[in-house]
Amino acid sequence: MQVAALELRPGYLVRYEGRMATVIWWNILRNDRRAFVQMHIKDLQNGRVTELKEHTDSKWRSEEHTSEL
């Protein structure tokens, strides 16, 4: 299912660069002209945490919602 970055929340499973990851932190950044979503995602295969800054309307493939964290 395609989900906008603005709809993601901590605990969601997403695909990032072809790998499964979970959102572990999420925040909205707003300024005068546009909004961004900051998030930290954790790769489930190697445990690497990546910090991202995405447009609110960028689409993510969400697999399902988990209740971790």
Phi and psi in degrees as a GROMACS rama.xvg file:
@    title "Ramachandran Plot"
@    xaxis  label "Phi"
@    yaxis  label "Psi"
@TYPE xy
-83.7784  130.178  GLN-2
-130.027  138.187  VAL-3
-70.8604  150.036  ALA-4
-57.6807  -31.029  ALA-5
-66.343  -24.1131  LEU-6
-90.6504  -11.5755  GLU-7
-70.2116  152.885  LEU-8
-144.214  162.749  ARG-9
-56.2836  136.417  PRO-10
102.104  -13.9413  GLY-11
-74.0354  140.195  TYR-12
-91.9098  128.88  LEU-13
-133.457  162.528  VAL-14
-99.6208  127.009  ARG-15
-131.259  119.009  TYR-16
54.0219  39.1868  GLU-17
79.9641  4.29833  GLY-18
-119.578  151.444  ARG-19
-77.0084  136.728  MET-20
-145.099  159.899  ALA-21
-119.278  141.798  THR-22
-77.1498  122.415  VAL-23
-109.399  -17.7313  ILE-24
-152.248  144.395  TRP-25
-150.652  137.995  TRP-26
-152.127  147.065  ASN-27
-99.588  129.43  ILE-28
-106.954  123.126  LEU-29
-119.017  140.499  ARG-30
-134.399  -167.307  ASN-31
-62.2927  -35.4062  ASP-32
-105.131  -34.847  ARG-33
-152.591  171.438  ARG-34
-118.767  150.108  ALA-35
-130.141  159.266  PHE-36
-113.627  123.371  VAL-37
-96.8158  138.456  GLN-38
-153.031  153.711  MET-39
-111.253  129.408  HIS-40
-120.985  147.139  ILE-41
-115.29  121.067  LYS-42
-66.3354  129.308  ASP-43
-79.2779  -18.1758  LEU-44
-84.1637  -40.7781  GLN-45
-119.65  -3.63175  ASN-46
80.1453  4.87679  GLY-47
-70.8661  135.556  ARG-48
-101.264  131.189  VAL-49
-120.555  134.222  THR-50
-98.1504  129.199  GLU-51
-127.411  151.256  LEU-52
-128.239  112.204  LYS-53
-121.491  155.072  GLU-54
-67.9896  150.026  HIS-55
-63.2971  -26.6212  THR-56
-96.4347  4.08567  ASP-57
-67.1574  141.274  SER-58
-95.6111  139.926  LYS-59
-126.415  144.853  TRP-60
-88.1144  111.944  ARG-61
-100.196  126.774  SER-62
-83.9909  -48.9174  GLU-63
-172.077  169.754  GLU-64
-99.7613  132.275  HIS-65
-112.213  161.653  THR-66
-106.446  24.6779  SER-67
-66.1015  157.796  GLU-68
